[in-house]
């Protein structure tokens, strides 16, 4: 005989589910929605947005943020594709070694990573000593507190984030299609551009969007590795809150970053659609 659940027990399960759902919604409202509404409200109280766009120094910081994020994203996704492509064409042992090398630094604190780069990039650090020992330079090159140092630190941190979605997309490709293209006379470069890249487009676009969104919010890296002209919006918000007590202006910049991310998402979703669906 098939046991029949008692109606009371079924109602009890529904009640418990509703209670859990209500608790989750309450946490989301208290932890995310309400602070965001408060931030938007605070940014609208005085003419904060007019001051943000009307001050040359603030506009320079916003441009720095976009420029650094774009460069770091391009470099990170390119290297991420190279590593993911290498893993896709490697054997199980080499693939496992590469995954371990990617994952281990990801569990290291970003503060420790950036401090390590300050040691490596200083004027008398290991990198300058190696270059001088090879005879490539005659005197130390100023590497620390530059935009290049900021981009290097950001790429180092975001590389695992870029590799994962690209590698997942590559693993879904049937390698028989690559062999067919090669057997029909296509070169390795042609096969890569016309066969592999279109088939892993979703992973590349996901990697681009994810890395760029993460890059917009960097704080420690430009603070430790960048110079005076390499500060980003997160550093500006910190100064506005801790030193100037301009909570309205800090809220305005926070909202601007959020709106910028929201403007990116529709384009990313459009690019993720198959070509026949986007027409």
C-alpha distance (Angstrom), angle and dihedral (degrees) to the residues before:
residue distance angle dihedral
X1 . . .
X2 3.81 . .
X3 3.79 111.4 .
X4 3.79 114.1 -124.4
X5 3.77 118.2 -143.4
X6 3.75 116.1 -123.5
X7 3.84 112.8 -111.2
X8 3.76 89.7 -129.0
X9 3.79 93.1 58.3
X10 3.82 90.6 48.6
X11 3.81 90.8 52.7
X12 3.79 89.0 48.4
X13 3.81 91.2 54.6
X14 3.82 90.6 49.6
X15 3.79 90.2 49.2
X16 3.80 92.0 51.3
X17 3.80 91.2 48.5
X18 3.78 91.5 50.0
X19 3.78 90.4 49.3
X20 3.82 91.5 51.0
X21 3.81 91.1 46.9
X22 3.78 91.2 49.3
X23 3.80 90.6 49.7
X24 3.81 91.7 50.4
X25 3.81 91.6 49.2
X26 3.80 90.5 48.1
X27 3.81 91.4 52.0
X28 3.82 91.5 48.4
X29 3.79 92.0 49.0
X30 3.79 93.5 46.0
X31 3.79 96.3 41.9
X32 3.80 103.3 34.9
X33 3.79 117.1 8.2
X34 3.79 100.2 44.0
X35 3.85 95.8 46.9
X36 3.81 89.7 47.9
X37 3.81 92.2 50.6
X38 3.81 89.5 47.8
X39 3.81 90.7 50.2
X40 3.81 92.5 50.0
X41 3.80 90.9 47.2
X42 3.80 91.8 50.1
X43 3.79 92.1 48.8
X44 3.82 91.0 54.4
X45 3.80 97.5 49.7
X46 3.85 98.5 84.7
X47 3.84 125.7 18.6
X48 3.79 90.4 -83.4
X49 3.80 96.1 146.5
X50 3.80 91.9 52.1
X51 3.79 89.2 53.2
X52 3.82 92.2 45.7
X53 3.80 93.3 54.4
X54 3.79 96.0 32.5
X55 3.82 97.8 56.3
X56 3.79 115.6 82.4
X57 3.81 93.4 -147.8
X58 3.79 93.0 53.4
X59 3.80 91.9 47.2
X60 3.82 88.8 51.7
X61 3.81 90.8 53.8
X62 3.81 91.5 49.6
X63 3.80 90.9 49.6
X64 3.82 90.3 47.0
X65 3.79 89.6 53.2
X66 3.82 94.5 50.7
X67 3.80 93.6 42.7
X68 3.79 96.2 47.4
X69 3.82 91.9 43.7
X70 3.82 91.9 51.0
X71 3.81 94.5 48.2
X72 3.80 93.1 44.5
X73 3.81 90.7 47.5
X74 3.81 93.2 50.6
X75 3.81 93.1 48.8
X76 3.81 93.7 43.3
X77 3.80 95.7 49.2
X78 3.81 92.1 45.3
X79 3.81 91.9 52.2
X80 3.80 89.9 41.0
X81 3.80 90.7 55.3
X82 3.81 91.5 48.3
X83 3.81 91.4 51.4
X84 3.81 93.7 43.5
X85 3.81 90.9 48.3
X86 3.81 89.9 49.8
X87 3.80 90.9 50.4
X88 3.81 91.4 47.8
X89 3.80 91.4 54.7
X90 3.81 95.9 40.4
X91 3.76 130.4 92.1
X92 3.80 122.6 -102.9
X93 3.82 94.1 -95.2
X94 3.81 96.6 50.4
X95 3.79 90.0 42.3
X96 3.80 90.9 54.2
X97 3.81 91.4 48.5
X98 3.80 91.3 50.7
X99 3.80 92.0 49.1
X100 3.81 90.8 51.1
X101 3.81 91.3 49.2
X102 3.80 89.4 51.6
X103 3.78 97.5 44.4
X104 3.82 100.7 44.7
X105 3.84 96.0 63.1
X106 3.80 89.3 45.7
X107 3.82 89.5 66.1
X108 3.79 91.1 53.5
X109 3.78 118.0 97.0
X110 3.79 114.3 -100.3
X111 3.80 88.4 -131.2
X112 3.81 90.4 58.9
X113 3.81 91.1 47.0
X114 3.79 93.8 51.4
X115 3.79 92.7 45.5
X116 3.81 88.3 53.1
X117 3.81 89.4 53.4
X118 3.81 90.8 51.3
X119 3.81 87.8 57.4
X120 3.81 93.7 45.8
X121 3.80 96.4 45.5
X122 3.79 101.7 42.6
X123 3.81 118.7 115.9
X124 3.81 93.7 -100.2
X125 3.79 95.8 30.8
X126 3.81 129.1 121.8
X127 3.81 95.5 -87.3
X128 3.80 94.3 54.5
X129 3.79 91.4 43.6
X130 3.81 91.4 52.3
X131 3.80 92.2 48.5
X132 3.80 91.5 48.7
X133 3.80 91.2 46.2
X134 3.82 90.1 53.7
X135 3.78 90.0 50.1
X136 3.81 93.5 -119.0
X137 3.82 93.0 123.7
X138 3.80 133.6 24.2
X139 3.80 97.5 -152.2
X140 3.81 134.9 20.1
X141 3.79 116.0 -74.3
X142 3.77 117.1 -134.4
X143 3.81 101.8 -115.8
X144 3.79 103.0 148.9
X145 3.82 121.9 82.1
X146 3.79 92.8 24.0
X147 3.78 134.8 116.6
X148 3.78 89.8 -109.7
X149 3.80 90.1 58.0
X150 3.80 90.5 51.6
X151 3.80 91.7 51.5
X152 3.81 92.0 47.4
X153 3.80 91.1 52.3
X154 3.80 92.7 47.1
X155 3.79 93.0 48.1
X156 3.79 90.7 49.6
X157 3.79 91.4 54.5
X158 3.83 98.5 41.3
X159 3.82 99.6 42.3
X160 3.85 96.0 94.4
X161 3.82 89.1 49.1
X162 3.80 89.7 55.5
X163 3.79 96.8 45.4
X164 3.81 99.5 53.9
X165 3.85 102.0 63.7
X166 3.81 92.4 40.8
X167 3.79 92.5 49.4
X168 3.82 91.6 48.4
X169 3.81 90.1 52.8
X170 3.78 91.8 48.0
X171 3.80 91.8 51.1
X172 3.82 89.4 58.4
X173 3.81 92.2 58.9
X174 3.77 116.8 100.2
X175 3.79 105.1 -126.6
X176 3.78 89.3 -150.9
X177 3.79 87.1 76.0
X178 3.80 89.8 57.6
X179 3.79 90.5 51.1
X180 3.81 90.7 49.7
X181 3.79 91.6 52.3
X182 3.80 91.6 48.6
X183 3.82 91.8 47.2
X184 3.81 89.8 53.9
X185 3.78 91.4 58.5
X186 3.81 102.4 -93.5
X187 3.78 114.6 145.9
X188 3.80 122.4 -127.8
X189 3.80 90.9 -102.5
X190 3.81 92.8 48.6
X191 3.80 91.6 47.6
X192 3.78 90.6 49.7
X193 3.81 94.5 49.5
X194 3.81 100.3 37.8
X195 3.80 102.6 31.8
X196 3.80 113.1 19.5
X197 3.81 101.0 38.0
X198 3.83 96.3 49.0
X199 3.80 90.8 48.8
X200 3.81 93.7 51.7
X201 3.80 94.8 40.2
X202 3.80 93.0 116.6
X203 3.79 91.8 56.6
X204 3.80 92.9 47.6
X205 3.81 93.1 48.9
X206 3.81 91.6 46.3
X207 3.78 89.1 50.5
X208 3.82 92.1 48.6
X209 3.79 94.3 50.4
X210 3.81 95.3 43.0
X211 3.78 94.6 47.2
X212 3.81 93.3 45.7
X213 3.82 92.8 50.3
X214 3.81 90.4 49.5
X215 3.82 91.0 46.4
X216 3.80 92.4 55.7
X217 3.80 91.4 63.9
X218 3.81 102.2 48.9
X219 3.80 114.8 135.9
X220 3.81 112.3 153.8
X221 3.80 96.4 47.0
X222 3.83 98.1 56.5
X223 3.80 89.8 39.1
X224 3.82 93.2 55.7
X225 3.80 103.5 29.1
X226 3.80 104.0 26.2
X227 3.76 133.0 82.2
X228 3.77 130.2 -130.4
X229 3.80 92.3 -78.1
X230 3.81 95.2 46.5
X231 3.78 100.4 66.8
X232 3.80 119.2 127.7
X233 3.80 135.2 -149.3
X234 3.80 93.4 -88.7
X235 3.82 89.9 57.0
X236 3.81 90.3 47.8
X237 3.81 91.7 51.0
X238 3.80 89.5 51.3
X239 3.80 91.3 53.0
X240 3.80 92.6 45.9
X241 3.81 92.2 51.4
X242 3.81 103.2 38.0
X243 3.81 103.1 32.5
X244 3.81 107.7 22.4
X245 3.83 101.2 28.2
X246 3.82 89.3 -137.8
X247 3.77 96.7 149.5
X248 3.80 92.2 160.6
X249 3.80 93.3 56.7
X250 3.81 92.2 42.7
X251 3.81 89.1 52.1
X252 3.81 90.1 50.3
X253 3.80 92.0 54.4
X254 3.80 90.7 46.9
X255 3.79 90.8 53.3
X256 3.81 90.9 47.0
X257 3.80 90.6 56.2
X258 3.80 90.7 48.4
X259 3.81 92.2 49.2
X260 3.80 90.2 47.7
X261 3.79 90.7 55.2
X262 3.81 91.3 47.8
X263 3.82 89.9 52.7
X264 3.81 90.6 54.4
X265 3.80 96.5 52.2
X266 3.85 98.9 67.7
X267 3.81 91.2 52.7
X268 3.80 90.7 47.5
X269 3.81 91.8 50.3
X270 3.80 90.3 48.7
X271 3.80 91.3 51.5
X272 3.80 91.0 48.6
X273 3.79 91.8 60.3
X274 3.80 116.9 98.7
X275 3.82 112.6 -100.0
X276 3.82 93.2 -111.0
X277 3.83 91.3 53.9
X278 3.80 96.2 48.4
X279 3.82 93.1 62.1
